[in-house]
Amino acid sequence: MSWLMIAVFLMSMAMGGSAIALPLYASSLGASYTEIGMLGVAYVVLGLVFSLPVGRASDRHRKKKFIVGGFLSTAVVMTLYAFAPSIPWLLALRLLQGLTETLLWINVQVAIVASSQSEFRGRAMGSYGRWWGFGVALGPIIGGFCYSMAGAQMTFILWGL
């Protein structure tokens, strides 16, 4: 379970870091406030649409494949942000990130519950929440620092690693 919590921390930190860098980068590309807001909504849209199908697929297939695929595809999307030339590209990538993270987070949570004894499931999910929250809280600080020191492209490439 510990490898999974470390992975949760690292991915949530990247998620938090990209959440601060993305609107800054979009602004530098000339995005309006509405377009920046749409970047936030775009992330959620495919998650809403695909949460139930991903959950059903998780019941039928190995969760590890979804988790690894979710981590890798999210890393690719974060790296691709560095090369997005326009707001429509950022929006498309943000939609894709919502889908890749839906694959990831649903299956991570299912794997945590499935690998925990019934009397410790609440504690296991609490540990997940703590590591996820710590990463999301630390990510914007590191992301903001990286953005100020190296710019948008290097920040997104860092999070993609």
TASUL-V497838 format. One record per pair of residues at least 24 apart in sequence whose ideal C-beta (glycine too) atoms are under 7 Angstrom apart, sorted by sequence separation. I is the first residue (numbers start at 1). J is the second residue. D is the distance in Angstrom with one decimal. If there is no record, write none. Layout:
i:I j:J d:D
i:I j:J d:D
This chain:
i:74 j:100 d:4.3
i:73 j:100 d:4.1
i:74 j:101 d:5.6
i:70 j:100 d:5.6
i:74 j:104 d:6.1
i:70 j:101 d:6.7
i:70 j:103 d:3.9
i:71 j:104 d:6.1
i:69 j:103 d:6.2
i:70 j:104 d:2.8
i:66 j:103 d:5.1
i:67 j:104 d:6.3
i:70 j:107 d:6.6
i:67 j:107 d:4.9
i:66 j:107 d:4.0
i:67 j:108 d:5.8
i:63 j:107 d:4.5
i:67 j:111 d:6.4
i:63 j:110 d:5.7
i:54 j:102 d:5.4
i:58 j:106 d:6.1
i:63 j:111 d:4.7
i:42 j:91 d:5.2
i:46 j:95 d:5.4
i:50 j:99 d:5.9
i:54 j:103 d:5.8
i:58 j:107 d:5.3
i:45 j:95 d:6.3
i:39 j:90 d:6.2
i:43 j:94 d:5.2
i:47 j:98 d:4.7
i:51 j:102 d:6.0
i:55 j:106 d:5.6
i:35 j:87 d:5.2
i:39 j:91 d:6.5
i:42 j:94 d:4.0
i:46 j:98 d:4.1
i:50 j:102 d:5.1
i:54 j:106 d:5.1
i:58 j:110 d:5.3
i:38 j:91 d:6.3
i:42 j:95 d:4.9
i:45 j:98 d:6.1
i:46 j:99 d:4.2
i:43 j:97 d:6.0
i:44 j:98 d:6.2
i:47 j:101 d:7.0
i:39 j:94 d:5.1
i:43 j:98 d:4.4
i:47 j:102 d:4.4
i:51 j:106 d:6.5
i:31 j:87 d:5.0
i:42 j:98 d:6.6
i:46 j:102 d:6.6
i:29 j:86 d:6.4
i:29 j:87 d:5.9
i:22 j:81 d:6.7
i:11 j:71 d:6.2
i:18 j:78 d:5.6
i:26 j:87 d:6.2
i:11 j:74 d:6.7
i:18 j:81 d:6.8
i:7 j:71 d:6.6
i:14 j:78 d:6.1
i:26 j:90 d:5.7
i:82 j:152 d:6.9
i:82 j:153 d:4.1
i:82 j:156 d:3.9
i:81 j:156 d:4.1
i:82 j:157 d:5.1
i:79 j:156 d:6.3
i:78 j:156 d:5.7
i:79 j:157 d:5.7
i:78 j:159 d:4.5
i:79 j:160 d:3.0
i:78 j:160 d:4.2
i:76 j:160 d:6.8
i:75 j:160 d:4.8
i:11 j:104 d:6.9
i:8 j:108 d:6.2
i:4 j:108 d:6.6
i:4 j:111 d:6.6
i:4 j:112 d:6.8
i:1 j:115 d:6.1
i:16 j:135 d:6.3
i:8 j:128 d:6.1
i:12 j:132 d:4.6
i:16 j:136 d:4.1
i:20 j:140 d:4.1
i:15 j:136 d:6.4
i:16 j:137 d:6.8
i:19 j:140 d:6.4
i:5 j:127 d:6.3
i:9 j:131 d:4.5
i:13 j:135 d:3.8
i:16 j:138 d:6.9
i:17 j:139 d:3.8
i:21 j:143 d:5.0
i:5 j:128 d:6.9
i:8 j:131 d:4.8
i:12 j:135 d:3.1
i:16 j:139 d:2.5
i:17 j:140 d:6.2
i:20 j:143 d:4.5
i:24 j:147 d:5.9
i:8 j:132 d:5.4
i:12 j:136 d:4.8
i:15 j:139 d:6.3
i:16 j:140 d:5.0
i:20 j:144 d:5.2
i:28 j:152 d:6.7
i:9 j:134 d:6.3
i:10 j:135 d:6.8
i:13 j:138 d:5.5
i:14 j:139 d:6.4
i:17 j:142 d:5.5
i:18 j:143 d:6.6
i:5 j:131 d:4.7
i:9 j:135 d:4.4
i:13 j:139 d:4.1
i:17 j:143 d:2.9
i:21 j:147 d:5.0
i:8 j:135 d:6.9
i:12 j:139 d:6.8
i:16 j:143 d:6.8
i:25 j:152 d:4.0
i:24 j:152 d:6.8
i:13 j:142 d:6.9
i:21 j:152 d:6.0
i:21 j:155 d:4.6
i:21 j:156 d:6.5
i:18 j:156 d:6.6
i:18 j:159 d:5.1
i:17 j:159 d:5.3
i:14 j:159 d:4.0
